[in-house]
Amino acid sequence: MAPLISTFVMLALAELGDKTQLVAITLSSKYRAISVFVGAMLAMVLVGGVSIIAGTFLADLFSGQIIGLAGAAIFFAFGIHTLLSKDDDEVKVKSGKSAMVTSFSMVAIMELGDKTQFSVITLAAQYNAPALIFLGMILAYILLMGMGVILGCKLLKFVPQKYLKIFTGGLFIVFGAIFLTGALGISP
């Protein structure tokens, strides 16, 4: 049980309020919560599963700089698109595959090379209990992504869509800048 509890506690604390959870909040203010949740969880299962199975091999496959540059480009593109889109101020909660794909791709890119991915790799190597590590990871992300999408859905009742759009676009651009400075080795 120690691997499960250690993984759950470590990931829940590390990801609480982290960029992945903020993206879940942001996306669920625009898309159906279930689509965002499923997409995010599929990304976590994929990235976490690969981390557990492949261990440090994944870090050799992609350099941190390439992952950071790809993440920066994606977030800049999402931010600019969000700020420049001509959507009206009426809330239109979207559903379907595009919401799930958007959530999946954003979360997967964000988690590649993230501190929690390396933590999962380390825990898997330390405990040599992949099933318990995987279960602890999934439980932590169910809690975190669930909280994120619920909060995102509730935001629409209190904050006008116009301001959410500006916040969302700005948030994506900030993430892009963070990824870019990290990839280029520039410390804040």
Contacts in CASP RR format, 6 or more apart in sequence:
PFRMAT RR
TARGET T0000
AUTHOR 0000-0000-0000
METHOD contacts of the structure
MODEL  1
MAPLISTFVMLALAELGDKTQLVAITLSSKYRAISVFVGAMLAMVLVGGV
SIIAGTFLADLFSGQIIGLAGAAIFFAFGIHTLLSKDDDEVKVKSGKSAM
VTSFSMVAIMELGDKTQFSVITLAAQYNAPALIFLGMILAYILLMGMGVI
LGCKLLKFVPQKYLKIFTGGLFIVFGAIFLTGALGISP
1 132 0 8 1.000
2 127 0 8 1.000
3 123 0 8 1.000
3 127 0 8 1.000
3 129 0 8 1.000
3 132 0 8 1.000
3 133 0 8 1.000
3 136 0 8 1.000
4 132 0 8 1.000
4 133 0 8 1.000
4 135 0 8 1.000
4 136 0 8 1.000
4 139 0 8 1.000
5 136 0 8 1.000
6 123 0 8 1.000
6 127 0 8 1.000
7 120 0 8 1.000
7 123 0 8 1.000
7 132 0 8 1.000
7 133 0 8 1.000
7 135 0 8 1.000
7 136 0 8 1.000
7 137 0 8 1.000
7 140 0 8 1.000
8 136 0 8 1.000
8 137 0 8 1.000
8 139 0 8 1.000
8 140 0 8 1.000
9 140 0 8 1.000
10 119 0 8 1.000
10 123 0 8 1.000
11 116 0 8 1.000
11 119 0 8 1.000
11 120 0 8 1.000
11 136 0 8 1.000
11 137 0 8 1.000
11 140 0 8 1.000
11 141 0 8 1.000
11 144 0 8 1.000
12 140 0 8 1.000
12 143 0 8 1.000
12 144 0 8 1.000
14 115 0 8 1.000
14 116 0 8 1.000
14 119 0 8 1.000
15 21 0 8 1.000
15 116 0 8 1.000
15 140 0 8 1.000
15 141 0 8 1.000
15 144 0 8 1.000
16 144 0 8 1.000
18 116 0 8 1.000
19 110 0 8 1.000
19 175 0 8 1.000
19 178 0 8 1.000
20 40 0 8 1.000
20 107 0 8 1.000
20 110 0 8 1.000
20 111 0 8 1.000
20 114 0 8 1.000
20 144 0 8 1.000
21 144 0 8 1.000
21 145 0 8 1.000
21 147 0 8 1.000
21 148 0 8 1.000
22 171 0 8 1.000
23 40 0 8 1.000
23 103 0 8 1.000
23 106 0 8 1.000
23 107 0 8 1.000
23 110 0 8 1.000
23 175 0 8 1.000
24 36 0 8 1.000
24 37 0 8 1.000
24 40 0 8 1.000
24 103 0 8 1.000
24 107 0 8 1.000
24 144 0 8 1.000
24 145 0 8 1.000
24 146 0 8 1.000
24 148 0 8 1.000
24 149 0 8 1.000
24 152 0 8 1.000
25 148 0 8 1.000
25 149 0 8 1.000
25 151 0 8 1.000
25 152 0 8 1.000
25 155 0 8 1.000
26 152 0 8 1.000
26 164 0 8 1.000
26 167 0 8 1.000
26 168 0 8 1.000
26 171 0 8 1.000
26 172 0 8 1.000
27 36 0 8 1.000
27 99 0 8 1.000
27 102 0 8 1.000
27 103 0 8 1.000
27 106 0 8 1.000
27 149 0 8 1.000
28 36 0 8 1.000
28 37 0 8 1.000
28 148 0 8 1.000
28 149 0 8 1.000
28 150 0 8 1.000
28 151 0 8 1.000
28 152 0 8 1.000
28 153 0 8 1.000
29 152 0 8 1.000
29 153 0 8 1.000
29 155 0 8 1.000
29 156 0 8 1.000
29 164 0 8 1.000
29 168 0 8 1.000
30 93 0 8 1.000
30 94 0 8 1.000
30 164 0 8 1.000
30 168 0 8 1.000
31 93 0 8 1.000
31 94 0 8 1.000
31 95 0 8 1.000
31 99 0 8 1.000
31 102 0 8 1.000
31 103 0 8 1.000
32 93 0 8 1.000
32 94 0 8 1.000
32 95 0 8 1.000
32 96 0 8 1.000
32 99 0 8 1.000
33 149 0 8 1.000
33 150 0 8 1.000
33 152 0 8 1.000
33 153 0 8 1.000
34 149 0 8 1.000
35 94 0 8 1.000
35 95 0 8 1.000
35 96 0 8 1.000
35 99 0 8 1.000
35 100 0 8 1.000
35 103 0 8 1.000
36 99 0 8 1.000
36 100 0 8 1.000
36 103 0 8 1.000
36 145 0 8 1.000
36 149 0 8 1.000
37 103 0 8 1.000
37 145 0 8 1.000
37 146 0 8 1.000
37 149 0 8 1.000
38 100 0 8 1.000
38 103 0 8 1.000
39 100 0 8 1.000
39 101 0 8 1.000
39 103 0 8 1.000
39 104 0 8 1.000
39 107 0 8 1.000
40 103 0 8 1.000
40 104 0 8 1.000
40 107 0 8 1.000
40 141 0 8 1.000
40 145 0 8 1.000
40 149 0 8 1.000
41 138 0 8 1.000
41 141 0 8 1.000
41 142 0 8 1.000
41 145 0 8 1.000
42 100 0 8 1.000
42 104 0 8 1.000
43 103 0 8 1.000
43 104 0 8 1.000
43 105 0 8 1.000
43 106 0 8 1.000
43 107 0 8 1.000
43 108 0 8 1.000
43 111 0 8 1.000
44 107 0 8 1.000
44 111 0 8 1.000
44 137 0 8 1.000
44 138 0 8 1.000
44 141 0 8 1.000
44 145 0 8 1.000
45 138 0 8 1.000
46 108 0 8 1.000
47 107 0 8 1.000
47 108 0 8 1.000
47 111 0 8 1.000
47 112 0 8 1.000
47 117 0 8 1.000
48 111 0 8 1.000
48 117 0 8 1.000
48 120 0 8 1.000
48 134 0 8 1.000
48 137 0 8 1.000
49 120 0 8 1.000
49 134 0 8 1.000
49 137 0 8 1.000
50 58 0 8 1.000
51 58 0 8 1.000
51 117 0 8 1.000
51 120 0 8 1.000
51 121 0 8 1.000
51 124 0 8 1.000
52 120 0 8 1.000
52 121 0 8 1.000
52 124 0 8 1.000
52 130 0 8 1.000
52 133 0 8 1.000
52 134 0 8 1.000
52 137 0 8 1.000
53 130 0 8 1.000
55 121 0 8 1.000
55 124 0 8 1.000
55 125 0 8 1.000
56 121 0 8 1.000
56 125 0 8 1.000
58 112 0 8 1.000
58 117 0 8 1.000
58 121 0 8 1.000
59 113 0 8 1.000
59 118 0 8 1.000
59 121 0 8 1.000
62 112 0 8 1.000
62 113 0 8 1.000
64 113 0 8 1.000
64 183 0 8 1.000
65 183 0 8 1.000
65 184 0 8 1.000
66 183 0 8 1.000
67 109 0 8 1.000
67 112 0 8 1.000
67 113 0 8 1.000
67 183 0 8 1.000
68 179 0 8 1.000
68 180 0 8 1.000
68 182 0 8 1.000
68 183 0 8 1.000
69 179 0 8 1.000
69 180 0 8 1.000
69 183 0 8 1.000
70 109 0 8 1.000
71 109 0 8 1.000
71 110 0 8 1.000
71 175 0 8 1.000
71 176 0 8 1.000
71 179 0 8 1.000
72 176 0 8 1.000
72 177 0 8 1.000
72 178 0 8 1.000
72 179 0 8 1.000
72 180 0 8 1.000
72 183 0 8 1.000
73 176 0 8 1.000
74 105 0 8 1.000
74 106 0 8 1.000
74 109 0 8 1.000
74 176 0 8 1.000
75 172 0 8 1.000
75 173 0 8 1.000
75 175 0 8 1.000
75 176 0 8 1.000
75 179 0 8 1.000
76 172 0 8 1.000
76 173 0 8 1.000
76 176 0 8 1.000
76 180 0 8 1.000
78 106 0 8 1.000
78 169 0 8 1.000
78 172 0 8 1.000
79 168 0 8 1.000
79 169 0 8 1.000
79 170 0 8 1.000
79 171 0 8 1.000
79 172 0 8 1.000
79 173 0 8 1.000
80 169 0 8 1.000
80 173 0 8 1.000
82 165 0 8 1.000
82 168 0 8 1.000
82 169 0 8 1.000
82 170 0 8 1.000
82 172 0 8 1.000
83 165 0 8 1.000
83 166 0 8 1.000
83 169 0 8 1.000
83 170 0 8 1.000
83 173 0 8 1.000
85 165 0 8 1.000
87 161 0 8 1.000
87 165 0 8 1.000
89 160 0 8 1.000
89 161 0 8 1.000
89 162 0 8 1.000
90 161 0 8 1.000
91 156 0 8 1.000
91 161 0 8 1.000
93 156 0 8 1.000
110 175 0 8 1.000
111 117 0 8 1.000
120 133 0 8 1.000
120 137 0 8 1.000
123 133 0 8 1.000
124 130 0 8 1.000
124 133 0 8 1.000
127 133 0 8 1.000
155 164 0 8 1.000
156 164 0 8 1.000
181 187 0 8 1.000
181 188 0 8 1.000
END
